[in-house]
Amino acid sequence: MATAKQAGEFSFKATSVAYVLTEDGGGANHLDLDGTATGYGEVLGTLSLFGDGPMAQSGPASWVGTAYLDNGDLIESTGAGFFEKVGKHKWRVRSIMRGSTGAVFMTDGVISLKGRTYKGTMTPFE
C-alpha cells in the first residue's frame, strides 16, 4: 500500500496524565491531549502508553479522540501503535489511525516532558 507524498502535522499539549497499574502487573500512562491537526482543526483525545513493568522503555500505544472541524462536523478516530524512549524525557510514538470517515493514516510523533507536548506528522494512506 502506497502512502501519500504530503504529510500534515499535529501539535498537542498534555492537559493531564493518569498513571494506572494494569492487571498483568505493568502500567499504563494516559495522556489527555488538546491541540490541532492539519485538516482536522481542534482535536481532543487520549494517548495511552502501556509498559510491561516499571521503567518500560517501549511498548504498545493507543489513541482515541475527536476532531472538531470548523464547519461543525465531528470526526472520531482510533489508533494503535508503538512507543519507544528516544532521549532524555522523550518518547517516539508511531501509529496507524482510522477516522470515522474511513480515512486511514500513519502518525509519527514525539512526546516531550519539557513543555508537555506531543508533536509530529500524519501521512494519509492512498
MOTA-V334172 format. One record per residue. SS is DSSP state (a for helix, b for strand, c for the rest). OMEGA is omega in degrees with one decimal (* if undefined). D_LAST is the distance of its C-alpha to the last C-alpha in Angstrom with 2 decimals. Layout:
ss = (SS SS)
omega = (OMEGA OMEGA)
d_last = (D_LAST D_LAST)
//
This chain:
ss = (c c b c c c c b b b b b b b b b b b b b b c c c c c b b b b b b b b b b b c c c b b b b b b b b b b b c c c c c c b b b b b b b b b b b c c c c c b b b b b b b b b b b b b b c c b b b b b b b b b b c c c c b b b b b b b b b c c c c b b b b b b b b b c)
omega = (179.8 175.5 177.9 -178.9 -175.2 179.8 171.3 -179.9 171.3 179.5 -176.8 173.5 176.9 177.4 173.8 176.9 176.3 177.6 -174.4 173.2 179.7 -176.4 -177.9 178.7 176.7 -179.9 176.5 173.0 179.3 -179.0 173.0 -172.1 -179.6 179.2 -177.9 176.1 -178.7 177.9 -176.5 177.3 -179.4 -178.4 172.5 179.6 178.0 174.7 -179.2 177.4 -175.0 177.6 -179.1 177.9 178.4 176.6 178.9 -179.3 -178.7 177.8 -179.9 176.5 175.6 -178.0 166.9 -177.0 179.9 173.6 -179.9 -176.0 -179.2 -178.8 178.6 178.6 175.0 172.7 176.5 179.4 174.2 179.6 177.5 -179.9 -170.3 174.0 174.9 177.0 -177.0 179.9 -179.9 178.6 177.1 -179.2 177.1 178.9 175.1 -174.9 167.9 -175.5 175.7 178.5 -179.6 175.4 -176.7 179.0 177.7 179.3 177.9 174.5 178.6 -175.8 -179.4 172.1 178.8 177.8 178.3 -178.1 179.5 -174.7 170.0 -175.0 177.9 -178.4 175.7 -176.7 -180.0 172.0 177.7 *)
d_last = (7.46 6.23 5.65 5.97 9.66 11.13 12.02 14.16 17.36 19.43 23.19 25.23 28.92 30.43 32.89 34.24 34.01 35.40 36.47 36.83 38.46 36.54 38.40 37.76 39.56 36.56 35.41 32.58 31.96 30.42 29.45 29.30 27.14 27.16 25.20 22.38 18.65 16.91 16.07 17.68 21.33 23.80 22.67 25.10 24.51 25.93 24.76 26.79 27.69 29.64 32.19 34.41 37.48 38.99 37.52 34.33 32.40 29.09 27.65 25.07 23.58 22.31 21.31 22.04 22.07 21.89 20.64 23.20 21.76 24.25 24.40 25.68 22.70 21.86 18.64 19.45 17.44 18.21 17.28 18.82 19.29 22.13 24.55 26.97 29.84 29.34 32.50 35.37 34.19 30.46 27.72 24.13 21.63 18.21 16.31 13.34 13.37 12.83 13.97 16.25 13.95 11.52 9.02 8.34 8.76 11.16 14.46 17.18 20.48 24.25 26.91 30.17 33.50 34.81 33.78 32.18 28.65 25.11 22.89 19.63 16.07 12.82 9.45 6.39 3.79 0.00)
//
